[in-house]
């Protein structure tokens, strides 16, 4: 027993010195972290990973896009402690340590991270740890049961950290080629709204009588569809979906399928899958969402919808890009030409 404890202590000290030297060297220079719009990189031991995988997927990263295949809003990528010591440059990181089962290397890094910010908390955030614009969420618990109980409580906070990081970086990506000021001004004239339209979108169809505009861009195909409507059509999910079916059927010539409606948030959000009709010559389809944006003092809403078509490929980034563009609409309400 004495030899086992001595050997264990030797490994602990050896790993501690090695890790602290590496961490010191890594802290000497920083660059801007690479942006990951789909992935969160999780660093832990192989023993802990076996216990953590289901909990992390089912409790933390259980938000799904139906495209129509189910795609996670955030996909965990599991890494080892050695990957962590190689100074990852990803924008969203998690480091998870469980005291039981024991793992000397992970425990050493865990103790160092705790001492870095003098924290005795089980969960905390370190910003710009290896590189700038990088979020590292640290979780250190006795066992899987303790982590699971606390994760339920902190889930919204963790996701808000990742969402904020993502939105900050999406500004650079969504408008990397610039803004089409002329098209933005035209939309403002039509709907009395403020909206920044990326320069690579073009008008597919515009109808002054029905008061709608349909924008699109090239492969991977993305559509933006805007129309103004009476608020009475959107007071509950049943009415809202019925109204969308009528509008999309008449104008876009597609069928839609309901995958969820959020009526507690502002704006109201509907999520679904669209597809061309059986009689269509060019079959297509994919995910879509519609934001129902209200305005004080009017009886009207602006319906802002985003559509993605990218057969056989992940559509998560493109949905998030459209969500970002449409989430920044400032709707004043009322028809501009009344």
ROSENU-356448 format. One record per residue (C-alpha): residue number from 1; x negated, y negated, z negated. Coordinates in pm, 1 decimal, padded with zeros to 6 digits. Each point is the difference from the previous one (the first is absolute). Layout:
N
(pt NUM (X Y Z))
...
END
This chain:
338
(pt 1 (00000.0 00000.0 00000.0))
(pt 2 (-00285.0 -00240.6 -00084.5))
(pt 3 (-00159.7 00054.5 00341.0))
(pt 4 (00329.8 -00058.5 00175.2))
(pt 5 (00058.8 -00327.3 -00181.9))
(pt 6 (-00360.1 -00111.4 00061.5))
(pt 7 (00029.2 00083.5 00368.2))
(pt 8 (00331.7 -00183.4 00019.5))
(pt 9 (-00150.8 -00307.8 -00165.5))
(pt 10 (-00298.3 00010.8 00238.2))
(pt 11 (00230.7 00002.2 00301.9))
(pt 12 (00205.6 -00284.2 -00142.4))
(pt 13 (-00307.6 -00222.4 -00056.9))
(pt 14 (-00145.9 00089.7 00338.9))
(pt 15 (00323.8 -00083.7 00178.3))
(pt 16 (00043.8 -00317.8 -00202.2))
(pt 17 (-00343.5 -00135.0 00095.5))
(pt 18 (00047.5 00093.3 00364.4))
(pt 19 (00344.5 -00161.0 00022.2))
(pt 20 (-00094.6 -00318.9 -00182.3))
(pt 21 (-00302.8 -00048.9 00228.4))
(pt 22 (00213.4 00051.7 00308.5))
(pt 23 (00273.9 -00230.5 -00123.0))
(pt 24 (-00259.7 -00269.6 -00073.7))
(pt 25 (-00143.3 00028.8 00349.8))
(pt 26 (00345.9 -00008.7 00156.4))
(pt 27 (00095.3 -00316.9 -00185.2))
(pt 28 (-00282.7 -00203.6 00157.0))
(pt 29 (00183.4 -00093.3 00322.0))
(pt 30 (00362.1 -00008.5 00114.9))
(pt 31 (00180.8 -00019.6 00331.1))
(pt 32 (00368.7 -00012.6 00087.2))
(pt 33 (00175.8 00333.7 -00045.5))
(pt 34 (00149.7 00174.0 00302.2))
(pt 35 (00378.9 -00014.3 00010.3))
(pt 36 (00200.4 00322.1 -00031.8))
(pt 37 (00368.0 -00049.3 00075.7))
(pt 38 (00097.4 00364.6 -00041.4))
(pt 39 (-00245.4 00152.9 -00248.9))
(pt 40 (-00093.3 -00018.4 -00366.5))
(pt 41 (-00331.0 00166.9 -00087.5))
(pt 42 (00005.3 00193.1 -00327.3))
(pt 43 (-00323.6 00103.1 -00173.6))
(pt 44 (00007.9 00281.3 -00253.4))
(pt 45 (-00145.3 00342.1 -00075.8))
(pt 46 (00112.3 00313.3 00181.8))
(pt 47 (00140.2 00133.0 -00327.8))
(pt 48 (00206.1 -00313.0 -00058.5))
(pt 49 (00114.0 -00014.0 00361.7))
(pt 50 (00168.1 00339.7 -00032.8))
(pt 51 (00211.6 -00141.8 -00283.6))
(pt 52 (00056.9 -00344.1 00148.6))
(pt 53 (00103.2 00061.2 00360.9))
(pt 54 (00368.8 00072.1 -00058.2))
(pt 55 (00042.2 -00271.9 -00263.1))
(pt 56 (-00158.5 -00270.1 00215.0))
(pt 57 (00200.8 00097.5 00308.8))
(pt 58 (00335.0 00048.2 -00174.0))
(pt 59 (-00011.4 -00286.3 -00251.5))
(pt 60 (-00222.3 -00271.0 00148.3))
(pt 61 (-00006.1 00037.5 00378.6))
(pt 62 (00351.0 00129.0 00064.7))
(pt 63 (00124.1 -00286.8 00220.0))
(pt 64 (00072.1 00144.0 00344.6))
(pt 65 (00048.1 -00139.8 00348.4))
(pt 66 (00210.6 00220.4 00228.0))
(pt 67 (-00142.7 -00037.4 00350.8))
(pt 68 (00193.6 00248.5 00038.5))
(pt 69 (-00271.6 00213.8 -00158.5))
(pt 70 (-00057.1 -00084.4 -00364.3))
(pt 71 (-00310.2 -00218.3 -00042.5))
(pt 72 (-00117.2 -00127.1 -00339.2))
(pt 73 (-00025.7 -00374.7 -00049.5))
(pt 74 (-00333.1 00067.4 -00172.7))
(pt 75 (-00196.9 00317.3 00070.0))
(pt 76 (-00245.9 00113.0 -00271.8))
(pt 77 (-00346.8 00100.0 00121.2))
(pt 78 (-00178.8 00207.7 -00262.6))
(pt 79 (-00371.4 -00052.3 -00056.8))
(pt 80 (-00266.5 00119.1 -00245.0))
(pt 81 (-00219.0 -00190.1 -00245.5))
(pt 82 (-00285.2 00015.8 00252.5))
(pt 83 (00213.2 -00184.1 00253.2))
(pt 84 (00058.8 -00265.4 -00265.6))
(pt 85 (-00373.3 -00036.8 -00060.9))
(pt 86 (-00047.4 -00056.2 00373.8))
(pt 87 (00164.6 -00339.3 -00047.4))
(pt 88 (00329.0 00036.9 00190.5))
(pt 89 (00101.6 -00301.0 00205.6))
(pt 90 (00373.8 00071.9 00007.3))
(pt 91 (00238.9 -00269.9 -00120.0))
(pt 92 (00219.3 00218.6 -00225.6))
(pt 93 (-00169.1 00231.9 -00249.6))
(pt 94 (00104.4 00206.2 -00301.3))
(pt 95 (-00229.8 00170.0 -00247.6))
(pt 96 (00169.0 00263.9 -00217.2))
(pt 97 (-00157.7 00182.9 -00291.8))
(pt 98 (00158.5 00262.1 -00227.0))
(pt 99 (-00188.3 00091.1 -00318.2))
(pt 100 (00149.4 00346.7 00018.2))
(pt 101 (-00142.1 00182.9 00190.1))
(pt 102 (-00348.5 -00133.7 -00078.4))
(pt 103 (-00215.8 -00129.2 00285.3))
(pt 104 (-00327.1 -00167.0 -00102.1))
(pt 105 (-00061.2 -00197.8 00320.5))
(pt 106 (00351.1 -00142.0 00024.7))
(pt 107 (-00005.4 -00076.1 -00372.5))
(pt 108 (-00324.8 -00197.0 00033.8))
(pt 109 (00141.8 -00215.5 00279.3))
(pt 110 (00321.4 -00039.7 -00197.6))
(pt 111 (-00187.0 -00124.5 -00306.4))
(pt 112 (-00201.8 -00241.9 00212.8))
(pt 113 (00312.3 -00145.6 00161.8))
(pt 114 (00162.5 -00045.8 -00340.1))
(pt 115 (-00308.3 -00179.3 -00132.2))
(pt 116 (-00020.6 -00218.0 00312.9))
(pt 117 (00303.3 -00198.0 -00108.8))
(pt 118 (-00006.4 00097.1 -00370.3))
(pt 119 (00339.1 00165.1 00032.9))
(pt 120 (00148.4 00261.7 -00228.0))
(pt 121 (00310.1 00030.7 00216.3))
(pt 122 (00088.3 00318.2 00183.1))
(pt 123 (00077.3 -00189.3 00318.4))
(pt 124 (-00141.8 -00325.1 00133.8))
(pt 125 (-00101.1 -00181.9 00316.3))
(pt 126 (-00350.7 -00097.4 00110.6))
(pt 127 (-00010.3 -00240.6 00292.8))
(pt 128 (-00290.8 -00023.8 00247.2))
(pt 129 (-00189.9 00280.7 -00175.3))
(pt 130 (-00218.7 00111.7 00290.4))
(pt 131 (00107.5 -00253.5 00260.3))
(pt 132 (00220.4 -00304.4 00036.8))
(pt 133 (00376.8 00032.6 00053.5))
(pt 134 (-00011.2 00345.2 -00156.2))
(pt 135 (00241.0 00129.5 -00266.6))
(pt 136 (-00110.4 00280.0 -00233.8))
(pt 137 (00265.1 00139.6 -00233.3))
(pt 138 (-00149.2 00203.5 -00281.2))
(pt 139 (00194.3 00271.3 -00187.3))
(pt 140 (-00155.3 00182.8 -00295.1))
(pt 141 (00218.6 00242.8 -00199.4))
(pt 142 (-00036.3 00294.5 -00230.7))
(pt 143 (00197.1 00240.7 00218.9))
(pt 144 (00245.4 00016.8 00288.6))
(pt 145 (00306.1 -00034.3 -00223.4))
(pt 146 (-00121.2 -00328.5 -00148.9))
(pt 147 (-00077.9 -00136.3 00346.5))
(pt 148 (00333.4 00110.0 00143.0))
(pt 149 (00198.9 -00174.3 -00274.7))
(pt 150 (-00193.4 -00326.4 00039.4))
(pt 151 (00003.2 00012.4 00379.6))
(pt 152 (00378.8 -00022.1 00004.4))
(pt 153 (-00020.6 -00322.3 -00200.0))
(pt 154 (-00281.5 -00158.9 00204.0))
(pt 155 (00106.2 00116.7 00347.4))
(pt 156 (00148.5 -00332.2 00113.3))
(pt 157 (-00302.7 -00193.2 -00126.5))
(pt 158 (-00244.4 00226.9 00186.2))
(pt 159 (00193.7 -00026.2 00325.3))
(pt 160 (00028.3 -00377.4 -00036.7))
(pt 161 (-00381.6 -00021.7 -00015.7))
(pt 162 (-00036.9 00202.0 00319.8))
(pt 163 (00285.4 -00186.4 00172.2))
(pt 164 (-00154.9 -00337.8 -00078.1))
(pt 165 (-00339.0 00112.6 00131.7))
(pt 166 (00166.1 00129.8 00314.5))
(pt 167 (00205.8 -00312.7 00064.9))
(pt 168 (-00302.4 -00223.5 -00048.2))
(pt 169 (-00186.4 00195.6 00265.9))
(pt 170 (00299.3 00041.5 00231.5))
(pt 171 (00000.5 -00376.9 00057.7))
(pt 172 (-00337.3 00036.9 00173.3))
(pt 173 (00108.7 00299.1 00207.2))
(pt 174 (00354.0 -00088.3 00105.9))
(pt 175 (-00108.0 -00341.8 00127.7))
(pt 176 (-00353.9 00086.7 00109.0))
(pt 177 (00067.2 -00125.7 00354.0))
(pt 178 (00184.3 -00308.9 -00119.4))
(pt 179 (00359.8 -00123.9 -00008.4))
(pt 180 (00230.4 -00076.4 00290.8))
(pt 181 (00108.7 -00347.5 -00107.3))
(pt 182 (00235.0 -00046.0 00294.9))
(pt 183 (00187.2 00322.0 -00074.7))
(pt 184 (00006.3 -00081.0 -00371.3))
(pt 185 (00152.4 -00341.1 00080.4))
(pt 186 (00260.0 00160.3 00227.9))
(pt 187 (00110.3 00238.1 -00275.7))
(pt 188 (00023.2 -00293.8 -00237.8))
(pt 189 (00227.1 -00179.1 00249.1))
(pt 190 (00224.4 00304.7 00038.6))
(pt 191 (00040.3 00103.5 -00363.4))
(pt 192 (-00127.0 -00296.1 -00201.8))
(pt 193 (-00273.1 00215.2 -00156.1))
(pt 194 (-00374.7 -00015.8 -00047.4))
(pt 195 (-00174.7 00305.0 00141.5))
(pt 196 (-00355.3 00052.8 00117.7))
(pt 197 (00000.7 00221.9 00309.4))
(pt 198 (-00328.5 00176.5 00089.3))
(pt 199 (-00129.2 -00109.5 00337.9))
(pt 200 (00027.6 00346.5 00160.2))
(pt 201 (00383.8 00014.0 -00023.5))
(pt 202 (00217.9 -00091.8 00298.1))
(pt 203 (00372.5 -00054.5 00050.0))
(pt 204 (00175.2 00313.4 00130.1))
(pt 205 (00350.3 -00146.4 -00009.4))
(pt 206 (00162.5 -00317.3 -00128.3))
(pt 207 (00372.6 -00068.7 -00004.2))
(pt 208 (00126.4 -00345.9 -00094.1))
(pt 209 (00364.1 00110.8 -00010.0))
(pt 210 (-00051.3 00288.5 -00242.9))
(pt 211 (-00281.3 -00189.5 -00171.6))
(pt 212 (-00269.0 00266.1 -00013.2))
(pt 213 (-00361.0 00037.4 00111.6))
(pt 214 (-00190.3 00322.0 00068.6))
(pt 215 (-00381.7 -00009.6 -00004.8))
(pt 216 (-00249.2 00272.5 00081.2))
(pt 217 (-00365.1 00083.4 00044.5))
(pt 218 (-00200.5 00273.9 00172.6))
(pt 219 (-00116.8 00344.5 -00106.0))
(pt 220 (00041.1 00097.4 -00277.9))
(pt 221 (00340.6 -00150.3 00074.0))
(pt 222 (00152.4 -00234.1 -00255.2))
(pt 223 (00324.6 -00194.2 00019.5))
(pt 224 (00131.6 -00289.0 -00204.7))
(pt 225 (00374.8 -00057.8 00024.8))
(pt 226 (00159.8 -00306.6 -00158.7))
(pt 227 (00364.4 -00100.3 -00014.0))
(pt 228 (00220.7 -00212.2 -00222.0))
(pt 229 (00324.7 00141.2 -00137.1))
(pt 230 (00274.1 -00050.0 -00257.6))
(pt 231 (-00093.2 00101.0 -00354.3))
(pt 232 (00329.2 00188.1 -00046.8))
(pt 233 (-00131.5 00281.1 00219.4))
(pt 234 (-00282.3 00071.0 -00246.6))
(pt 235 (00160.3 00011.1 -00344.1))
(pt 236 (-00052.4 00377.6 -00039.1))
(pt 237 (-00202.8 00273.8 00173.7))
(pt 238 (00294.4 00149.1 00189.0))
(pt 239 (00098.8 -00326.8 00163.4))
(pt 240 (-00362.2 -00094.0 00069.2))
(pt 241 (-00080.8 00326.5 00178.6))
(pt 242 (00320.2 -00017.3 00202.9))
(pt 243 (-00087.0 -00352.9 00112.7))
(pt 244 (-00357.3 00096.1 00092.8))
(pt 245 (00128.1 00294.9 00203.0))
(pt 246 (00225.8 -00231.2 00201.1))
(pt 247 (-00274.5 -00256.7 00063.1))
(pt 248 (-00275.3 00249.0 00085.6))
(pt 249 (00232.8 00205.7 00219.7))
(pt 250 (00117.2 -00300.9 00199.7))
(pt 251 (-00333.8 -00178.4 00038.8))
(pt 252 (-00287.7 00244.2 -00046.8))
(pt 253 (00188.5 00304.9 00132.0))
(pt 254 (-00124.9 00226.8 -00279.3))
(pt 255 (00151.8 00218.2 -00267.9))
(pt 256 (-00104.3 -00041.4 -00363.5))
(pt 257 (-00014.2 00231.7 -00300.2))
(pt 258 (00014.3 -00111.7 -00362.4))
(pt 259 (-00300.6 00072.6 -00225.5))
(pt 260 (00074.6 -00240.4 -00281.9))
(pt 261 (00137.1 -00336.0 -00101.3))
(pt 262 (-00126.0 -00230.9 -00272.9))
(pt 263 (00268.9 -00238.2 -00120.2))
(pt 264 (-00165.8 -00112.8 -00322.8))
(pt 265 (-00280.6 -00200.7 00152.3))
(pt 266 (-00017.8 -00326.2 00189.2))
(pt 267 (-00005.5 00050.4 00292.5))
(pt 268 (00224.4 00305.1 00034.2))
(pt 269 (-00188.4 00270.1 00187.8))
(pt 270 (00132.3 00282.5 00217.5))
(pt 271 (-00232.5 00278.5 00117.8))
(pt 272 (00065.4 00253.9 00271.9))
(pt 273 (-00100.4 00176.3 00318.7))
(pt 274 (00109.2 -00101.8 00349.8))
(pt 275 (00011.9 00192.4 00324.5))
(pt 276 (00113.0 -00050.9 00356.3))
(pt 277 (00330.6 00151.3 00103.4))
(pt 278 (00026.8 00337.1 00172.3))
(pt 279 (00081.6 -00175.7 00325.7))
(pt 280 (-00319.1 -00206.8 -00007.0))
(pt 281 (-00261.6 00063.7 00269.4))
(pt 282 (-00291.9 -00089.1 -00228.8))
(pt 283 (00037.7 00171.7 -00335.6))
(pt 284 (-00162.5 -00183.0 -00286.7))
(pt 285 (00044.2 -00056.5 -00371.1))
(pt 286 (-00162.5 -00051.5 -00336.4))
(pt 287 (00041.7 -00181.5 -00330.2))
(pt 288 (00168.0 -00335.0 -00052.5))
(pt 289 (00102.6 -00224.2 -00287.3))
(pt 290 (00229.2 -00302.2 -00028.8))
(pt 291 (-00031.3 -00285.0 -00248.4))
(pt 292 (00331.3 -00173.0 -00071.5))
(pt 293 (-00106.3 -00350.2 -00103.4))
(pt 294 (00259.8 -00221.0 -00168.0))
(pt 295 (00006.8 -00377.3 -00035.2))
(pt 296 (00157.1 -00207.2 -00275.4))
(pt 297 (00288.8 -00219.2 00102.9))
(pt 298 (00092.8 00191.9 00316.6))
(pt 299 (00208.8 00304.2 00086.4))
(pt 300 (-00260.9 00132.6 00240.8))
(pt 301 (-00299.8 00232.6 -00013.0))
(pt 302 (-00301.8 00051.3 00219.6))
(pt 303 (-00057.0 00365.2 00095.2))
(pt 304 (-00371.3 00055.2 00070.8))
(pt 305 (-00083.1 00350.2 00125.5))
(pt 306 (-00327.4 00169.3 00087.3))
(pt 307 (-00038.2 00310.2 00221.4))
(pt 308 (-00304.5 00220.5 00065.6))
(pt 309 (-00062.2 00252.4 00278.7))
(pt 310 (-00328.6 00193.6 -00012.3))
(pt 311 (00066.8 00367.0 00091.1))
(pt 312 (-00209.7 00257.6 -00179.5))
(pt 313 (-00198.2 -00255.0 -00200.5))
(pt 314 (00022.1 -00146.0 -00350.5))
(pt 315 (00231.4 -00300.8 -00005.2))
(pt 316 (-00064.6 -00117.5 -00356.6))
(pt 317 (-00230.6 -00289.7 00086.2))
(pt 318 (00229.8 -00130.9 00273.6))
(pt 319 (00304.1 00009.7 -00229.3))
(pt 320 (-00193.0 -00188.8 -00266.8))
(pt 321 (-00115.4 -00257.2 00253.4))
(pt 322 (00358.8 -00067.4 00107.6))
(pt 323 (00112.4 -00009.3 -00363.5))
(pt 324 (-00259.3 -00267.0 -00069.3))
(pt 325 (00093.7 -00212.5 00301.6))
(pt 326 (00373.0 00011.2 -00075.9))
(pt 327 (-00038.9 -00040.8 -00376.9))
(pt 328 (-00141.8 -00349.4 00054.5))
(pt 329 (00309.2 -00134.3 00178.8))
(pt 330 (00145.3 -00310.5 -00164.1))
(pt 331 (00370.5 -00009.5 00086.1))
(pt 332 (00188.9 -00327.5 -00043.1))
(pt 333 (00340.1 00127.9 00115.6))
(pt 334 (00257.4 -00134.0 00240.4))
(pt 335 (-00000.8 00000.4 00378.3))
(pt 336 (-00236.7 -00259.8 00139.1))
(pt 337 (00239.3 -00087.8 00283.3))
(pt 338 (00313.6 -00051.9 -00216.2))
END
